[in-house]
């Protein structure tokens, strides 16, 4: 559980990459975030529940504008 204030986004949120890095292994090409997600140098992600997001991952949400 995150003890940062404000708390880091959970691994199931789209902004999960904004969580703080708690382990950094540049020699192996990965980092572990506070929410348990593993982020690779190529920006692929492995979530704590086993889901995998390849480099490029899901498209970022776009803002909707009223016309």
C-alpha positions in Angstrom: 0.0 0.0 0.0 1.3 3.4 -0.9 2.3 5.7 1.9 3.0 8.8 -0.2 1.0 11.9 0.0 -0.8 12.3 -2.2 -1.0 8.6 -2.8 0.3 7.1 -6.0 -2.2 6.0 -8.6 -3.0 2.2 -8.4 -1.7 -0.2 -11.0 -5.2 -0.6 -12.7 -5.5 3.2 -13.5 -4.5 4.6 -16.8 -2.1 7.0 -15.0 -0.3 4.2 -13.2 3.1 5.3 -14.6 2.9 8.4 -12.4 3.6 6.3 -9.3 7.0 6.7 -7.7 9.9 4.4 -8.5 10.8 2.2 -5.6 13.3 -0.1 -7.3 15.5 0.9 -10.3 17.6 -1.6 -12.3 19.0 0.1 -15.3 21.5 -2.7 -15.9 18.5 -5.0 -16.4 16.2 -2.5 -18.1 13.3 -2.3 -15.6 12.0 -0.4 -12.6 9.3 -1.2 -10.1 6.8 1.4 -9.1 5.1 2.0 -5.8 1.9 0.5 -7.1 3.6 -2.8 -8.0 3.8 -2.3 -11.7 7.1 -3.1 -13.5 8.1 -0.6 -16.2 10.6 -1.7 -18.8 13.1 0.7 -20.6 11.1 0.2 -23.9 8.0 1.4 -21.9 6.3 -1.9 -21.8 4.6 -2.7 -18.5 3.8 -5.7 -16.4 1.1 -5.2 -13.9 0.8 -7.0 -10.5 -2.2 -9.0 -11.7 -0.1 -10.4 -14.6 -1.5 -8.2 -17.4 1.1 -7.1 -20.0 1.1 -3.9 -21.9 3.6 -3.9 -24.8 5.6 -0.8 -25.7 3.3 1.9 -26.7 0.6 0.4 -24.5 -3.0 1.6 -24.4 -3.7 4.9 -26.2 -3.8 7.8 -23.8 -7.2 9.2 -23.1 -8.1 12.2 -25.2 -10.0 15.3 -23.9 -13.4 15.7 -25.4 -14.4 19.2 -26.4 -17.9 20.5 -26.8 -18.7 21.8 -30.3 
